Amino acid sequence: MKNFLKLTVLLFVLFLLFSCGGEVSEVKTLNRTVPAKLTPFDPAQISDRYTTMVLGEICESLYEYKYTTDTYQLEPAVAQSMPEVSDDGLIYTIKLRKDAYFYDPLGEVFPDKQGRPVNAHDFVLSVKRLADPENKANGWWLYESRIVGLDEWADEGADYSKEVEGFKALDDYTIQLTLTAPYPQILYTLAMNYTFPLAQEAIDYYGPEEFANYPIGTGAYYYDHFESIPGSQHVLLANPAWHGKTFPAASEAGPLVTSRLGADVLAEYEGRELPFCDRVIYYVIEESSVQWLKFLNGELDASGIPKDNFDSTVINGELTREMVDKEIKLEVNGTLDITYNFFNMNIPLFRDNPKLRQAMSLAYNHEKVAEIFYNNRCELAQTLIPPGLGGYDPDYVNPYAHHDLEKAKVLLAEAGFPNGEGLPVLKYHMSGSSTTHKQMVEFFIESMEELGIQIEIIPGDWPSFLEAIDSGNIEIGGLAWGADYPDAQNFLQLNYGPNAAPGPNNGNYSNPAFDALYEQGAYMQQSPERDALYAQAAQMAAEDCPWIMGVHRQSFGLIHPWLKTRVFRDIGHGYSKYLDVDVEERTQKSGK
């Protein structure tokens, strides 16, 4: 019966698309890309930016980030308003809107497709799934020890029929959240994918694992199972049941956004109904060279610049005449991120040999990496805190975050492995198969060979790499982390001991002194005192070298002239609804 229903829907979609003598009816399409295969759409398990980007178009959280402000400011999404907070900062009361409906494109869970309204119990379910030890949820680090009764609920068997005192539904449209201690970042967590509401009906229908392949959300778009090809493209269509939203008022835009979009564009779009595009296609393109060609051919509306094409595209910070003649725009933005290679500190060889880690960090040619792979579009990372966040110290210089092969050899000998003697062949686990990734891994191996260390490559793709991290079956790997929310705590938690895998501490680093500083700062409001604590913790971890530091990247984005309302957003999700495409202009200028 289910297959018959899918076939019927497919034939109906084709009938709508092909009309008027066989011509395809006009569908305004936004063409985007992700550089890796996606993981299943289980909110509790998603720890990568790419899957979050796609699911974040389909699902909504309680809060989201404003689109046109220069700084990251929260506003209600499924919540009706910002929360009421008790004087002691411990109790948050959140009212929900009543017109956010689950939408089931296949009509299997909700036969009418437009399902019931989201309620407080759906958010309670999501938080309980994070705490449930059976799920080994990637997002548990957000709430562990922070919500009254939640840890105890998990320890006592995770009985979903039992109420959690600190996260409960007062009624169908009111959530009460009670903290064990003040936690200023709690609101940011309510804008993340981990707290997307879940319909218990979907889990019951598909099963606790299979439901992740059938996302049902309340967002501006829904997942098109017929056009989507996992591993190749993910297609989203405008959700007819979405509660709706309008483009922000021009007065809300910050000076930077106003200067880039233009006051006239902001005035033109103010108050217009969202979303602007009928369809969003996320192409999975692992090779940057392929992405580049599709952009130049007009098949992608925006793109980064691959390292091999940068010097022929940007000269002295400006686009070449060829790009200018095509009316392509260049946007340069700092990003809240860091790249790094990490050691699995559960392995005694790495855990017990800080000089080995420090030697390998000095052998790695950080300066060459910035030049070859990033065209110097970055800043060498000295700690894990990027510029722009409290705790970043522009004057701090990491003694191991530069290239010094001679000092590396001395440290390796002091570690007991002169010229690499006595060391086993180490294993570097790959996270993809793109040309650039292969080149970066080969560069890492060549750097270590100069030190006398032999490394074997373990091939893999993004999902299998993440699975290997979570299961502890990894020795050395490379990652990047982009901010979930605009606070240095979001980066420091990558080295916090209790966040070990499957949490975000992928390298399983554990340092009681670091943990104590982290915990002291985590309960403080943003202040110079907290910034000083965070700087101290970050520098402590940097010199211990659980990571080989990479870079804080800059975003060099190219935008075709027909993409009208793009604002750079480094944090958050669900931004495709704000993007408009002039189909006529695209056809005229690209033929697409």
N, C-alpha and C positions, 0 to 999 in steps of 0.2 A: 504493500500500500504506500509506504514512504517513497519508494522509487517511482511509482506511478504519479504521485503528487509532484515530485521534483520535475519529472518530464513534462507534466501539464504546465507548471510554472515557467519552465524554460521555453516551451512553445509560445506561451503568452508573451513573454519578454521579447522573443524574436518577432512576433507579430507587431508589437509596438514599435520596435526599432526599424523594421522594414515596412514602409508604407509609401503611398504616392508613387506607384509605378516601380517599386523595388528600391527607391532611394532611401538611404539611412536618414532618419529624422535627426535633427540637430540636438546633440547632447553636449552641454558645456562641461568639458573634462579638464581637470587639473592633473598634470603629469608630474609625479614625484618619484623619488628613488630611495631605497635603503641598500647599504653595501654588504648585507649579509642575510642569510636565511633566518627566518623568524622562528622563535620557540613557540610552543603551544600557548593559547590565550587564557592561561590561568592567572588571574591577577595576583594571587599569593606567591606565584613562582617567578614572575617576570622580573629579571634584574638587569636587562639590557635596554638601551635606549631605542633600538630599532623596533622591537616588538611593542614597546610602550607607545611609540609614535603612532603605530597603526591602531592598536586597541584603544588608544586615547581619543581617536576620532569616533569610535563606536560607543564607548562607555564614558560616563561622567562621574566625577567625584563630588563630594559635598561642596568643595570650593575649587576655583581655578584662578589663573592669573589674568589680570587685565591685559589687553592686547596692545594698546598704544601708549602706555606710560613708559617712561625711560627706565624706571626702576621696577622691580618685581613686586606687585601689590596684589593681594588676594581679593576676590569678590565671590559672592555666592554662585553656585552652579545648581546642584540639586537642593542645597540648603536654601531656605527662604530668605535668610538674612545672615549677617555675621553673628557669632554666638554671644549669648549672655554669659559673662564670666564672673564667678564669685570674687569677693574682695581679696580672698587669700590665694586666688589664682589656681584653685584646685578643681573647681566644678564648672564644666562647660555645658550649657543647655542649647541645643541646636534644633530649630524648627525646620521642617522640610516643606518644599513646595508640593502641591497635590496634583500637578499636571505633567509630571515626568513619568512617562509610560515605558515599560519594557517593550521592545519591538523585536518580534521573531520573524525574520524574512521567510523562513520555510513553513511557518504555520504548524510546526510539529509540537512545540511546547504550548504555545498559545494559538489555537486554531484560527482565531480572527486576526492573527499577526500582531495587531496592537493589543498587547497584554494588559495586565493590571498596572496601576500606578506603583512606583517604587515606594517602599515604606521603611520605617526605622528598623524593622526586623531584618531587612536585606543588608543593611550596613552592619548590624550586630553579627550576622552570619559571616560576613567577610572578615571581621576582626577575630572571631572565634577560629576561623580557618587558619589565620596567621599563627594563632597560639597552639593549635592542635599539633602535638608532637608527631602524629602520623604523617602530616603533610610535609614536615621538614621545610617549612616555608622560608623563602628567601627574605621576606619582609618582616620576619619576627623581631629582628633587631630594633625596629621602630618602637615597639611597645613593651618589650621584655622589662619587667620590674617597674613599669611606669603607670600601669592602670590597676586600680584597686580590685583585687580578687581575680585578675586574669591569669596570673601565673599559677595560683592555687587551683583554678578551674582546670588548667592544663595538666597539672600534676595529679589531680584526683580523677583522671580518666577522660577528660574532654567530653563530658556528657552535654550534647547540644540542647537537651531539654531543660538544662539548668541555667538559671540566670547568672550573669556576671555583674556583680554590684557596680563595678566601675565603668561598664559600657552596656547600657540597657535602653530599651524602648519604654519611655514613660507612657506613650500611647503610639498609635500607628504613625504619627507624623512628628514625634518629638524624641530626640536622643539626649540622654544625659551621660556625660563622660566625666569620671572622677579620677584624678591623678593621685599617685602616692606622694608626690612632691611637685612643686612648681616645675614646669617643663615648657619653656617659651616656644620651643619649636613644634609643639603638638599641632598647631593649626596647619603648618606646612605638610604634615603627614596626611592630613585630611584632603589634600589636593593631589595625592599620589595614586598610582595605579593599584597599590596594595589594598586600598580601601574602596575600590570600585564596588558598587552594590551588586550582589548576586541573587538571582532568583532560585530558590530551593527547587522549584519545579523543573528547572533546566538540569540541575544535578541529578534529580530523581529520574528524569526521562532518559538522559544520555549516559548517566553513570558518572562516578567521581573522577574519572580520568578523561573520558571521551567528551564531556561537556566543553572542555577547553578548545575543541575544534569547531564549536558552534557558538560563537560569541553572541550574546543577546544583551543589548545595552539600551541606554536612553539618549544617546548622543545624536549629533546632527546627521550622522551617516550610519548605515548598516552594512554588514558584510555580504557581498554578492558571491555566493558559493558557485554560481554557474560560470562566471567569467574569471574568477580567481583560479590561479594555478600555483599551489604552494611550491616555493623554491624558484618561482619565475615572476609572478605578479599577484598582487592583492588588490582587488577592486572593491570600492565602496560606493554606495549610492545614497542619495539624499533620503533621509528618514521622514516619511510622510506623517509620522506620529510625534515628531520632535516638538517639544513645548515652545521652541522658538527663542530668538534673541535678535537684537538689532546691532548694527555697527556703532561703535562708541561715538559719543559727542566729540566734536572737534576740540572743545575746551578741555577734554580729558587728556589729550595727547601731550607728551613731554616735548621740550624744545628739540631734542635730537630727532625724535620720530617726525615732528613737524617739518624739520629742515629736510629730511630725506623723502618723505611722502609728498610734502607740499601742502600748504594750508588749503589750496583749492581742491585737492583730492580729498582731504579730510572733510571739508565742507560738503563736497558732492556725495560722499558715502554716508555721512552722518544720518543715523536713524533708519538706514535701509535694512530690510529683512535678510537674515542669514539662513542657510548658507548661500553663497553666490554660485557655486558650481554644483551641477547635478551629479557629477561622478568624480571620484578621486582614484587614480591608479598609482599604487606604489610598486614600481618595478624593482625586482631584486637583481642588482647589478654589482657583482663582486669585483669585476675588473674596472678600475678607474678609467682606463683607456676607452672602454666601451661606453661608459657613462658620458665621457667627454664627447665622443662622436655623436651620441644621441642628442646631447644638448646642442651642439653646433648644427645638427640637422633639424632642430626645432621640435624634437620628440620629447624633450624635457623642458619645463618652464624655468627652472633655475638649476644651478650646479655649482659645486666647488671647482677648484682648478687643480688637476693632477700635477704632481711634482715635475713630471717630464714635460709639461706644457706651460709651466709657470713663466719661464724666462721669455717665451715667445708670445706671452699674453699680457704680462704686466712689466713695464719698463719704468724704473724710477717712481714706482708707486702709482703709475697711471696706465690705463688700458691702451693697447696699441690702436693705431688708426683703423685697422681692419675691424676691430671690435666696436669702436666708436661709430663707424659707418653703419654698423648693424643695429645701432641704438641700444646695445647691451650695456647694462649698468654694472658697476663694481661697488660692492659694499664690503668694508673692512670692519670687523668687530672683534674685540677681545672675548674669549670664552672662559667660562668658569669650569675648567677641566684640568686633567693631568694624564699623561701617559707614563707607563712604567713597566718594567719587567720585575716579576716577583719570584721569590724562593718559597717553596713549601716548608715552613718552619716546623712542621711536624716530623720532618725527616732529620734525624740527629746530626747528620753531616752538616746541614745548613744551620740548624738551631744552635749547635754547640761551637760553631766556628765563626765568630763575628769577623775575624781578620780575613777569612776566606771570602765572605760576602763583600767586605770592603775592597779587597784586592780585585774582585771581579767588577765592582763598580768603577774602580779607577782604570781598569783595562778597557772598559767600554768607552768608545770615543764619542762622548756626548756632543761635542762641538760639530763633528762630522755628520752625526745623525741630523742635527738641526739644519745643516747646510744641504745635505743630499736628499733627505726625505721630506723636509718641510720648507725648503727654499728660504730658511731663516724666518719663516712666518710664525714665530713662536718665541717664547722666553724659556731658557733652560731652567728646569725646576730645581730649586734648592731644598724645598720641603714639599709636602703634599698639599699645602694650602696655596691656591692660586692668587694672583693679584686681584684686588677688588674686594677681598673679604677680610674681616677682622682676624688678626693673628698672622697675616702675611707681613713679613719683615723685609723690606727692600734692601736692607744693609747686610742681611745674613748671607754668608757664603758657606755652602756645604763642603767640607774638606774632601768628600769622596764623589762629588758630582761633576768631575771634570776628568780629562784624560791625562794620566800620568803612569805610563807603563813601567817605568823603573821603580817607582814607589809601590806599584801593584806587585811587582816581583818580590820586593822585600817583604811585604805583608803576607804574600802567599808562602814564602819560606818560613816566616814566623808562625804561620798557621800549621806548619808541619808538612807542607807539600811543595818543597822547592822544585821549581820548573814543572809543577803539576804531578810530580812523582808521588805515587801512592793514592792518587785520586781515581775513582772509577769513572767510566764514561758517563757523563751527565746527560739527562734527557730534556730537550726543549719541546714542549707541546704546542703545536700550531693551532690557531683558531680559525683558519680559513685557507683558501688556496689562491687568492689573488696574487698577481705578479708583485705588487708592492709589498704585500705581507711576506712573500717568499724572500724578497730582497732584504727586508729588514731582519728576518731571522738569519739569513746567510751572513749579514753584516755582524750580527751578534756572535755567531759561531766563529767567524774570522777573528773578531776581537779577542775572544777567549783563547783561540789557538795561539795567538801571539804571546799569551801568558803561559802556554803549555797545558791548557785545559781542553780536553776533547769532549765534544757534545754531539749527541745523536738527535736527529729530528724525528719527532713523532707526529705524523700528519693527522689532520682532523678538520672538521668544520665547526661553525660557531655553536650549534646546539650540543655537539659531542664534547667540545671543549668545556662548556659550562657544566655539563654532566660530570666530566672528569674532575673538575675543581670541587664540585659538591661532594663527590664520593672520595676525595682525597687521593685520587690516582693521577697525580701530576707532580713533577719536580720543579720545573721552571716554565713560566709562561709570560706572555705579554698582554697587557690590558690598557684600556683608557677608562677614566671615570669622568662623567659629566655631572654637574650638580643636580641633585633632586630638588633642592631648595637653597636659597641664597644665604647660607650660613656656613661658617668654617667647620662647625660640628659635623656637617654632612661629609666632609673629607677626612677629618680625624677618626671618624668611626670605622674607616677602612683599616685602621691599625689597632682598633680596640679589641682586646683579647676575647671577651665574651661574644663578639661578632664573628668568630671563626666560621669557616665554611660548614654548612651551606649559607651562612650569612655573608655580608659583604667583605669581611676580612679574608680575602681569597688565599692569602699566604699564611694564614693561621699564626700571625705574629702575636706574641704574648710577652708583655713587659709590665709588671705590677706598678712601676713608677709612672709609666706613661698612662696606664689605666686610671691611676689615682688622680692625675691632673685632668684627664678627660672627664672623669665623673664629677670632679669639683666644678669644672666649667659648664658642664651640661645643664646644670640647674640654675645657672646665673642668667640674668638678662644681659643683652649685649652692652658692653661697657669697656673702657680701657683696661680695667682689671681682668676681665675675662679674656680680652685680646692678648694680654701678656701671658696668661696661663696657656692659652692655645699656642702661642708662638713657642713657648718653652717646650710643650709636649711635641710639637711638630719637629723642632730641631733635635730633640732627644731621639725620636724615631729615625730621623734622617741620618744621623751619625751611627745609629745601630745597623743601618742598611738591611732591613728586611726586603727592601726594594732597591733596584737600580733605577734611579730617577730618570724620567724622560723630559718632557717639555709641557709647558702650558701653551696651547695652540691659539693662533689667531684664525678667525674665519674670513677667508676671502671668497665672497659669494658673487656669482654672476647671475643676472636676472634679465630675461628677455623683456622687451618693451611691452608685450601684451599682458604680462603679469602685473596687475595694477596696485595691489594693496599689501604687498609683502613687508612685514616688519620682522626684523631679526629677533627671535626668541630662543634663548639658550636653556630655559627651564620651562617645564610644564608640557602640556599636550592639548590636542583638540583645536589646533590653530588653522586647519585647512578651511574651516567654515568661514574664516575672514578673508580668504584669498579669492580674488576675482580674476577672470581671464577674458580678454577681448577676443572672441573666436574669430571675428572678421579680420582683425589685425594679424592674428597668428596665421590664418590662411593666406593672407596677402603677402606676408613677409617670409613665411617658411614653406608655404605650399602644403602644410599639414592640417 
